[in-house]
Each structure stands twice: as structure tokens, then as C-alpha cells.
Amino acid sequence: MNRSDSRDDGGADTGTVLAAGCVLWRRSPHGGGLEIALVHRPRYDDWSHPKGKLKPGEDALHGAVREVVEETGMGCAPGAVLPTLHYLAKGRPKEVRYWAAEAVDDDIFVPNREVDRLLWLPPDAARRRLSYDHDRTLIDALLHALRPS
């Protein structure tokens, strides 16, 4: 798969689980500082960025935006491509493509079966709250992407 292509091949040829997500951010309504959305998944009792498995043939960027909507109830405007993460999940290789995405509305979060809590945190607090080291690297990538050039 060409890394610049956002098309998904379903992972069928490699056995790799393909997923996509966003590092969702906004300017705080209280002071304008940067805040990052983290979701809590009760099934795993972890904190992470909104993400999920791609549907067969689904474009990775489309899947990332779909997952943000499904897990947070918010629309978003995707921006910079962030690093793709590779790790093992349940003994299978997993590849998760990420984008920076600004929240474009502030719909009320409604807890659901997959995600029971949503937090907006400043970058340092978000880094501490995340359950997995590999997710922390995405905060640094987001900050770099948002830095004025």
C-alpha cells in the first residue's frame, strides 16, 4: 500500500488490522488554550484518541472522521497527516493511520457502548492520561503540525 494513498486494502493480504483515527483538538472556551479530546473505552478501561477499524474498502481518512463522529458525536475538519502507528493487538499486527482534526461543533457528548467518557485536556494533561505510550507520540506530532511555520 502506498503510504500517500488513503485507500484501504482491508488488510486481507497481510493479516494486519487496519484502523484510522484523529487527534481531535479545539481551542478552549475558557481562555483559548489548546485542548485535546480523549475517549475512555470501558471494554478495555483505557484512554485513547478516537479511532477504530476500517470497513472493507473504506478510505482511511473517511474512516477516521467516521470514528470521531461515532465515538464523540462531533464533526471535525481533518488537517495534517500524523504518524501511522504499528503495534500488536490481541496478537495481530495493527496499523492505525492518524490525522490532526479540529472539532467543528460542540455537540453534547452522549455516552455509548464503546465510549463512556470524553475529556478535553491541555496537551500535558492529555499526555499523562493516555493509557499507551504510542498514543503519547501523537500529541507531540499534533503540536508540531499546529506550530506556525
Kinemage of the C-alpha trace (Angstrom):
@kinemage 1
@onewidth
@group {chain A} dominant
@subgroup {mainchain}
@vectorlist {calphas} color= white
{ca met a 1} P 0.000 0.000 0.000
{ca asn a 2} L 1.344 3.386 -0.931
{ca arg a 3} L 1.619 5.479 2.249
{ca ser a 4} L 0.367 8.586 0.448
{ca asp a 5} L -2.751 6.749 -0.699
{ca ser a 6} L -5.597 6.884 1.804
{ca arg a 7} L -7.305 3.835 0.254
{ca asp a 8} L -7.562 0.749 2.421
{ca asp a 9} L -6.994 -2.731 1.037
{ca gly a 10} L -8.773 -4.294 4.015
{ca gly a 11} L -5.559 -5.824 5.321
{ca ala a 12} L -6.608 -9.167 3.862
{ca asp a 13} L -3.279 -9.809 2.163
{ca thr a 14} L -1.147 -9.102 5.250
{ca gly a 15} L -3.354 -10.129 8.171
{ca thr a 16} L -2.832 -6.640 9.531
{ca val a 17} L -5.798 -4.984 11.231
{ca leu a 18} L -6.268 -1.597 9.561
{ca ala a 19} L -7.695 1.280 11.540
{ca ala a 20} L -7.776 5.072 11.472
{ca gly a 21} L -8.411 7.901 13.872
{ca cys a 22} L -7.838 11.525 14.716
{ca val a 23} L -6.134 13.549 17.357
{ca leu a 24} L -9.142 15.791 17.913
{ca trp a 25} L -8.367 19.302 19.149
{ca arg a 26} L -10.033 22.623 19.870
{ca arg a 27} L -9.347 25.985 21.420
{ca ser a 28} L -10.662 26.037 24.981
{ca pro a 29} L -13.832 28.048 25.505
{ca his a 30} L -12.128 29.240 28.712
{ca gly a 31} L -9.012 31.140 27.690
{ca gly a 32} L -8.363 29.820 24.200
{ca gly a 33} L -5.639 27.308 25.076
{ca leu a 34} L -5.255 24.121 23.083
{ca glu a 35} L -7.279 21.129 24.296
{ca ile a 36} L -7.175 17.536 23.071
{ca ala a 37} L -10.113 15.131 23.233
{ca leu a 38} L -9.542 11.724 24.813
{ca val a 39} L -12.084 8.939 24.961
{ca his a 40} L -12.492 6.241 27.603
{ca arg a 41} L -13.372 2.776 26.357
{ca pro a 42} L -14.993 0.739 29.157
{ca arg a 43} L -14.313 -2.561 27.362
{ca tyr a 44} L -10.555 -2.006 27.784
{ca asp a 45} L -10.686 0.540 30.633
{ca asp a 46} L -8.296 2.757 28.699
{ca trp a 47} L -7.940 6.334 27.476
{ca ser a 48} L -7.077 6.928 23.838
{ca his a 49} L -7.639 9.101 20.790
{ca pro a 50} L -10.829 8.405 18.811
{ca lys a 51} L -10.079 5.580 16.370
{ca gly a 52} L -11.470 2.357 15.017
{ca lys a 53} L -11.226 -0.401 12.451
{ca leu a 54} L -11.794 0.425 8.824
{ca lys a 55} L -14.658 -1.163 6.961
{ca pro a 56} L -13.624 -3.300 3.948
{ca gly a 57} L -12.574 -0.962 1.127
{ca glu a 58} L -13.110 2.161 3.245
{ca asp a 59} L -10.866 5.147 2.641
{ca ala a 60} L -8.697 5.670 5.749
{ca leu a 61} L -9.449 9.394 6.093
{ca his a 62} L -13.183 8.759 5.741
{ca gly a 63} L -12.913 6.046 8.404
{ca ala a 64} L -11.016 8.363 10.752
{ca val a 65} L -13.701 11.056 10.502
{ca arg a 66} L -16.466 8.439 10.861
{ca glu a 67} L -14.842 7.146 14.050
{ca val a 68} L -14.631 10.662 15.529
{ca val a 69} L -18.361 11.134 14.906
{ca glu a 70} L -19.247 7.681 16.262
{ca glu a 71} L -17.105 7.968 19.398
{ca thr a 72} L -17.531 11.664 20.272
{ca gly a 73} L -20.653 12.832 18.426
{ca met a 74} L -18.615 15.705 16.933
{ca gly a 75} L -17.861 16.741 13.432
{ca cys a 76} L -14.271 17.609 12.629
{ca ala a 77} L -12.101 19.234 9.997
{ca pro a 78} L -9.147 16.945 9.253
{ca gly a 79} L -5.793 18.590 8.724
{ca ala a 80} L -2.204 17.377 8.821
{ca val a 81} L -1.353 13.717 8.470
{ca leu a 82} L 0.148 12.426 11.718
{ca pro a 83} L 2.374 9.369 12.180
{ca thr a 84} L 0.956 5.941 11.448
{ca leu a 85} L 1.220 3.659 14.468
{ca his a 86} L 2.087 -0.042 14.257
{ca tyr a 87} L 1.643 -2.384 17.207
{ca leu a 88} L 0.257 -5.768 18.211
{ca ala a 89} L -3.365 -6.008 19.348
{ca lys a 90} L -4.599 -9.389 20.544
{ca gly a 91} L -1.529 -10.950 18.942
{ca arg a 92} L -2.199 -9.463 15.477
{ca pro a 93} L -0.341 -6.611 13.829
{ca lys a 94} L -2.345 -3.406 13.763
{ca glu a 95} L -1.781 -0.299 11.669
{ca val a 96} L -3.567 2.902 12.681
{ca arg a 97} L -3.393 5.965 10.443
{ca tyr a 98} L -3.989 9.326 12.129
{ca trp a 99} L -4.831 12.885 11.211
{ca ala a 100} L -4.940 16.080 13.228
{ca ala a 101} L -8.570 17.225 13.260
{ca glu a 102} L -10.138 20.360 14.653
{ca ala a 103} L -13.542 19.926 16.295
{ca val a 104} L -16.047 21.961 14.280
{ca asp a 105} L -19.050 21.751 16.538
{ca asp a 106} L -19.687 21.270 20.186
{ca asp a 107} L -22.491 18.770 20.195
{ca ile a 108} L -23.156 17.266 23.580
{ca phe a 109} L -21.279 14.004 24.056
{ca val a 110} L -23.617 11.065 24.660
{ca pro a 111} L -22.014 8.030 26.340
{ca asn a 112} L -22.448 4.824 24.391
{ca arg a 113} L -21.442 1.167 24.475
{ca glu a 114} L -17.989 1.816 23.012
{ca val a 115} L -17.102 5.103 24.715
{ca asp a 116} L -18.468 6.110 28.095
{ca arg a 117} L -16.448 9.287 28.761
{ca leu a 118} L -14.908 12.148 26.814
{ca leu a 119} L -12.389 14.582 28.268
{ca trp a 120} L -10.926 17.778 26.836
{ca leu a 121} L -7.460 18.282 28.312
{ca pro a 122} L -4.437 20.528 27.732
{ca pro a 123} L -1.613 18.677 25.950
{ca asp a 124} L 0.453 17.850 29.073
{ca ala a 125} L -2.563 16.528 30.976
{ca ala a 126} L -3.689 14.536 27.912
{ca arg a 127} L -0.214 13.009 27.607
{ca arg a 128} L -0.386 11.865 31.245
{ca arg a 129} L -3.941 10.491 30.916
{ca leu a 130} L -3.329 8.376 27.799
{ca ser a 131} L -3.016 4.673 28.548
{ca tyr a 132} L -0.452 3.794 25.873
{ca asp a 133} L 2.977 5.252 25.174
{ca his a 134} L 2.479 5.038 21.407
{ca asp a 135} L -0.533 7.382 21.684
{ca arg a 136} L 1.581 9.978 23.505
{ca thr a 137} L 3.803 10.436 20.450
{ca leu a 138} L 0.753 11.706 18.557
{ca ile a 139} L 0.404 14.683 20.893
{ca asp a 140} L 3.936 15.811 20.047
{ca ala a 141} L 3.168 15.328 16.339
{ca leu a 142} L -0.024 17.407 16.687
{ca leu a 143} L 1.814 20.231 18.459
{ca his a 144} L 4.446 20.213 15.722
{ca ala a 145} L 1.756 20.247 12.991
{ca leu a 146} L -0.061 23.191 14.607
{ca arg a 147} L 3.129 25.228 15.123
{ca pro a 148} L 3.189 28.279 12.840
{ca ser a 149} L 5.820 27.930 10.152
